Amino acid sequence: MKSGLSLIALALAFAAPAVLHAQEAPAADKAKAEKPADYEPQVRTTKLSGTFGGQRINYAATVGETILRNKDGVAEAAVVTTSYVKEPRDPNRPVTFLFNGGPGSGSVWLMMGAFGPKRVVIPGDGRDDGAPPYPIVDNPDAPLDVTDIVFIDPPGTGFSHLIGKAKPEDYYGVTQDAKAVAEVIRRWLNDNGRWNSPKYLGGESYGTTRTAAVAHQLMNATYNDVAFNGLLLISTVLDFAAGADTPGNELAPITNLPSMAVTALYHGKASAPSAEAFAEEARQWAIGPYASALLKGQKLQGEERAAIRRELSRFTGLSETFLEQADLRVLPSRFYKELLRDRGLTVGRLDSRYTGRDYDSAGERPDNDPSFYGIDASYTAAINSWLRDGLGFRTDREYQSIAGLGRQWDWRIGGRDDNAYLNVTPWIGQALRENSGLRVLVAQGYYDFATPFFAAEYALSRTGIPQDRITYTYYDAGHMMYVRDEDRRKLSDDVRAFIRGR
């Protein structure tokens, strides 16, 4: 999702150059005068205890800045990590590195919603979070009984920020961002004596893209010296080209169709025994008759076209008239508006269980996403309260829950042909082929249009990706499936089982 935030910390101070008149200053003094004053990282540690997975755990919660420097040793970025480490410390205990997505999203969502020792309480049934105060409570579902956890806010997210004259283009991009996060992870392993710990890496939304890119940096590219035991892909997006809602791309309507089906079922516009059963039926129809029909283009005519239109209406809950006007290809943005138009409602993008009411019922796109404005205030309030008041992090900077880094993001990952088809899935395939101990957990919400579950399945079933070490789990919620209590518990139990299963 979710996902970009910027750590707001102290401004970099510059030493004033010496003013010389009669004679030149000594070379050492001159160099010192021209070099900006160094950035002093902030580190705050609090000793706490809690019950997680039924076990009483003593742990140290540390919020700290890792300073990234250029080749000349000049500080360029302060990256904030929030780590929860069981005490007494065990160098052989698993450690899991987590981040959110965006790009530009801070780790607030996974930390305060799913895996941190505290969580914010909001409705889990598609209602909005209302107004503060929002309850911040102990989270016994956090998997701290099986792993230490390090939440990372990449540069430009959360409280993490660039320093001085650092150039955004050196950090805001698929590869640039991955290199920065990879360095932070290696530094954490060094500083905490954890090189031989079982290691897990994961993220949500664009954080799954980042997971593939960071794993590539640490296992195959820049460093080639950090092996992971597992990758956690939560609300997965890896193959951007396949899911692009652009004219001529027939894969997008195919991979979105199962999400439309379960959404129509949820809102009473379709009929089936269960979401799970309807999702499977929609998968098979989408990859079979529907895919074949779309590939025929304008040659699809007559009764064959009519049969496809009837089935598409049954799966999506949309009228055959509308589907014919859309040439049997429904953009998600149109679906959000059209499905419940007769009720004067729109459905959410991040979680299509949520509904909203627009300025009017005309038009073909919603005014906004009710599944985002329905939760954003509570999470932002919770992370600020927990980090500032609970853990003592001091800064005048704003916490960037969702920063607009995507507008300046460098999406290039290779040559011309690579960038024509933006897909990081091959990096996961390479990691699996070259590390026999690596496994992948893929967690998907049925009601997620930001990262549709069938699109994740499609990407990870391509050539070169070993299938025997990939596990899929599904949830009856959307992008942030953990907003629903039952699915938060299920997600945590699935992660526990995955880590224990090594």
N, C-alpha and C positions, 0 to 999 in steps of 0.2 A: 503494500500500500503505500501499504500505507504508505509513502512514504516520504522530508529533508529538513535538517535543523542546523543552526549555527551556534556554537558555544560562545557565550558572550563573556569575555574575560577582560583583563587589563590591557590598556593600550601600550604599545612598545615605545619606550622612551629613547631618544637619540641624544648622545653626548654632543655638546656643541664643539665644533672644531676650534682649535687654538688660533688666536689672532696673532700673526707674526709681523714684526716690523723690522727691527735691525738685523735679526739673524734667524736662520731656519731652525726649527725645533729638532731635537734628535729624532732619528727615524722611528725608533720604538715608541716614543711619546706621540709622534705624529700618527702612526698607525692606530694606536690606542684611542686617540682623540677622534679619528674618523670612523671607528667601528661602533655601531649602535650598541647601547647597553644591553646586556643579556636579559633574556626573559626568565623570570623566576617561576617555575611551575608550582601550582598549589596542589597539595595532597592532604586529604582529610580521612582519618581512619576512626571508625566507631566500632566498639565491641558489643555484639548483640547476641541474642539467642532466640530460637523459635522452634516450632514443631512442623516438620515437613515430611510428607509421606509417612506419617505416624512415628517419626523419630525426633527426639529432642536434639537440636544441633546448636552448638556454640559456633559463631562465625564472626569474621572481621569484614565490615563493609567499608571499602575504600573508594573514595571519589578522588581521582587524580588526573593531572595533566601530563601527557607525554609530549615532549617538544621535538618536532621534526625539523631538521636543519638541511640547508642546501650543501653543495659540495665544498663551499668555503666555510662551513661551520656556522652560518648565520641562521638564527631561528626563523622559521617560516610558518609554522602551524603549531597550535596547541590542541591536542586531541584528548578529549576527556573520556576516561573509562570509569565505569562503576563496577567494582568486583566484589563478589561475595565468596569468601574462602573459609571453609570449615577449619576450626581450631580444636586440637592442635593440628598444625599443618602436616599434610602427607604428600611427599613428592611424587607418589605413584597413584594418587587419586585422580580420576578423570577431571578435565577442565573443559568447559564449553564456552566458545566465543560467539556472541550474538550481536546482531545489529538489525535495524529496520531498513526501509527502502527509500522510496521517493523516485529518483535520487533527491536527497535533501531532507529526508525524514530522520528525526532523532530516534533513539532506542526507547522512547517513552512508551510505545504501544506494547512491545513485548515485556518491558520491565514492569510497568504498572498494570498490565492486563493479564499476563500469563505466567511468567517465570521468575519475577522478582519476589522478595520476601514480603512485600506489601503490594496491595492492589487497590484500585479504585472500584467502588461498587456503582454500577449503573444498571438500568433495566436490560434484560437479555432477550426480550421478546419483540424487538423492533420498535419500541417506544423511545423517544428522545430522552436525553439525560437531564433535561430541565435546568434549574439554576442552583448555584452553590448554597450551602456547603455540600460537598460530595464526600461520602464516607470513605476513608482510607483505612483498610483493615488488614489484619494478618492474612497471609496467603499460604495455607497449608499445602496447596497444590504445587507450589514451587519445588522443582526437583533437586533441591539442595541436599537431599539425603543421598543422592547418587553422584552428584557432580558439583564442583565449584563452577561459578558462572561469572564471566566477564562481559559486560555490555559495553559496546564501543559506539561512540558517536563520531563518525568520520568528519573530516574538515568541512565546515559549512553547515553542520547539523548540531542539534542540541546546544550545548555551551561551547562546542569546539569551533575554532575560528582561525583564520589566517592572521599572520603577524607582520607588521611593518609593510614592506614593499613586495611581499610575496604575491605572485601572479596567480589569479584564479585558474587560468588555463593549465597550470602545473598540477592542480589538484582536482579540478572538476571535470572528470571524464571516466569512462569505464576502466581504462588501464591505469590512469593517474591515481584515481581513488583506490583501486585495488592495491597498488604499490604502497600507498600510505598506510592502509589498514594492515597489510602484510608486515610492514616494519613495526607497527605498534604491537602486533602479536608476538613477533620475535623478541622485541624489547621486554614485553611482559614475561615471556618464558625465561629470559635471561635474569631479570630482576627478581623473579620469584623462585628460581631454581626448579623449573617445571619442564625441562626439555624431555624427560622420559615419561611424563604423564600421558595416559591415553587422552587424545585430543579430539574435540568435536567442534565443528564450525557450522554456523547456520544463520539464516535470516528470513525475513518476511518480505514478500512482494519483490521490489527491486533488490531487496536484500538477498533473494535467491540468485539473482544475476550477479550480485557482488560476491556471493559465496563461490560461485563457479570461477569468477575472475580472481579472487583472493587465493583459492585453492590452486589455481593455475600458477600464480606468482610464487607461492610457497613450495609447490611440489614439482613444478615443471619449468618455470621461466627464470625469474630474477634470482631466487634463492636456491630452489631445488634441494632443500634440506629439512623440510618439515612435513612429516607424514601424518595424515589424519586417520582416525578410526571411523569417523562418520561425518556425513553432511546432513544438515537438517534444512529441508526446503519447505517453507511454510507459505502457502499461497504463491505458487510458483509461476515465474515468467522467465523463460530462457530463449525461446525462439520468437523474436519480435516481428520478423517478417511474416511468419505464418499467421499471426494474430492481427496484422495491420488492417484496419477498416478502410481500405483504399479501393477505388474502382478497379476491377479486374482480378482481385485476390479472392479466389473461390474458397480458400481454406478458412477464412475468418467466419463466414456464416456456418460452415460445417462444425468448427470447433466451438462456436457459441451455442449451437442448437440444443445440446443437452442442458445447458444452464437455463435457456429459455423454457424448456419443458418443465423442469422442476419448479421454476418460478411460477409458471402458469398453474401448475398443480397446487402450489402453496396458497395461491390467491383464489382458488376455486374456479379457474378458467380451463382446467383440464381434469381428466379423470384417470386414476390409476390406483393400485393397491398401496403403493408406498413411493416415496421419493427415490429410494434406492432402486426399486424395480423399474420405475419410469425412466430414471437416468440411464440404466443399462439398455432399455428398449430404444431410447433416443440415440445412444452411442451407435448401436448397430445400424439403425436406419440412416443416421447422418453419414457414416463412413461407407455405407453401401448404396442404396437407391438414391439418396439425396446427393451424394458426391457425384455419382454417375450422371445424374440429371444436370447438375450445375456445369459439369465439364462439357456438356453438349451445347451450352450457350443458347443461341437463338434457334438452333436446330431442334430444340425441345418443343414440341407442338402437340396439338390434338389431345387424345385421351391420356397419353403418357404424361403430358404436362398437367392435365386436370387431376390425375391420380396423385401426383407429387404435391399439388396444391392442397388437395384434401387432407393428406397426411400431415403436411406442414401446419395446416390450421389446427389439426388435432393435437399436435405437439406444442405449439406456441400459444394457443388460445386466441389467436388473431383471426379476423375474418378472411375468407377467401378473396373478397374484393380488395382488401388492403394488401394482401400478399401478392395478388396479381399486379397491383399498382407498383409494388416494390420489386417486381420481376423475380419474386421468390427468394429474394436476398434481403434480409431484415438487419439493418444496422442496430447494434445494441441501444444507441441513443434514441432511435425511433421506438424500439420495443419498450423502453422505460416509460415513454409518454403514452403509447398506444394501448398497452395491455389493460389498464384500468381507466381509460379515458371516460368510459360510461359512468364511472363512479367519481369523476373529477379528481383522480389521484394519479400520481406517478410512483414508480418503484425505484429503489436505490441501485446504484452501481456497485459500490463496495459490498453491499448486503441487500439483496433484492427482497428480503422480508420487510424492510422498512418502506413506508409510504410517505409521500409528501403532497402538499397542495400548492400548485403554482398560482401565479397571478390570475391566469385564466386557463381554460381547458383547450384552447386552440394551440396551433403550432405543432412542431414535430419533435422538439427536444425539451427536456425539463429545464426549469430555471436553475436548479441546483441539485446536489445529491443528498437526499434526506438521510442516507446512512452515514454520511460524514458529518454534516452539521448536527446530527443527532448524538454525537459522542465527543466531538473535538474539545469542547470547553472543559469537560470533566477530566480528561487525560492531561491537558496542559496544566490545569490547577493542581492535579495530583503530583506530577513530576516536579513542579516548582516547590511545592510544599515539602515533599520528601527529601529532595537533594539539598535544598537551602536550609530548612528548619530541622529535618530529621537527621541529616548527615553532615550538616555544617559547612556546605560549600558556599563560599562567599564570592559574589560577582555582581557587577552592575549590568551585565549583558543579559539580553533576553534569551530565553530558551526557545530555540527554533524547532517547533514540532513538525512543521511542514514548510521548509524554505523553498523558494522557487528556483532551485538550481537546474532544473531540467531545461530551462530556457537557454542556459549557457553550457550545457553538458556536452562533452566531446564523446560522441557515440562510436567513433572509429576504433576498430580493433584489428585492422589489417589492411590489405591492399584493396583495389577497386572492387574486385569480385566479392571479397569478404564483407565489405560494407554495403554492397547491394543486397546482401541477405544477412542481416544482423542476428546472429545465433551463437550463444555461448555454450550451448549443450555439448558440443564436441569436447570442450575442456573437461566436463564431467566424465565423458566417455574415456578420455585419455587417462584421467586420474584413476578410474576404476580398473582400466586395463593394466596400469603400471603399479598399482598397489592392491595386492590380493586381500589385504585386511580392511579395505575401505568398503563401507556400506552407505546407502542413501535412504533417508526417510522422507517421503513426500506427503505433506499434510494439506488437504484441500477442503474448502467449504463448498457445499453444493450451490449456495446462493451468491456466488462471487462472480461478477462480470469483469472486474479489474484483471483478474488472473484466472480464467475459466478452467475448471478441473479437466475437461477433455483436451484443452490445449496443452496442459502440462503432460498428460498421458501421451499425446501425440509427439511432443518434443522428445520425451525420454524413451520412446520406442523406436527411434531412428537407428540407422546403421552405425555400428561401432560402439554401442553402449551396452555393456553386459547387463542382462535383465535379471539375473539370479540374485543380485545383491541390492535390488531396489524394492522398497516396501511402500505401499500406498495406504493412507488412512483418510477417511472421509468424515465430514461433520455436518450437522443440520443447522448450519449458520453460514455466514459469508466470509469475506476477506479476513476480518479479525474474528475468527470463529470463537475465540475465548471470551467474547462479550456474553455468550450464552453459558450459564453456569455448568450445564451438563457437558458441554463441549470443552470448556476449560479443563475440567477434570479429566476428560477423555484424552485431550491433547497431552497433558502432563503425564498421564499413565502410559501413553504411547511412547513418549520420549524416554521415560524411565525404562520401559521394556527394551527399547532400542539400545540404550546405553548398557544395560545389564546384559544384553544379548551378545556382546562382543566375546 
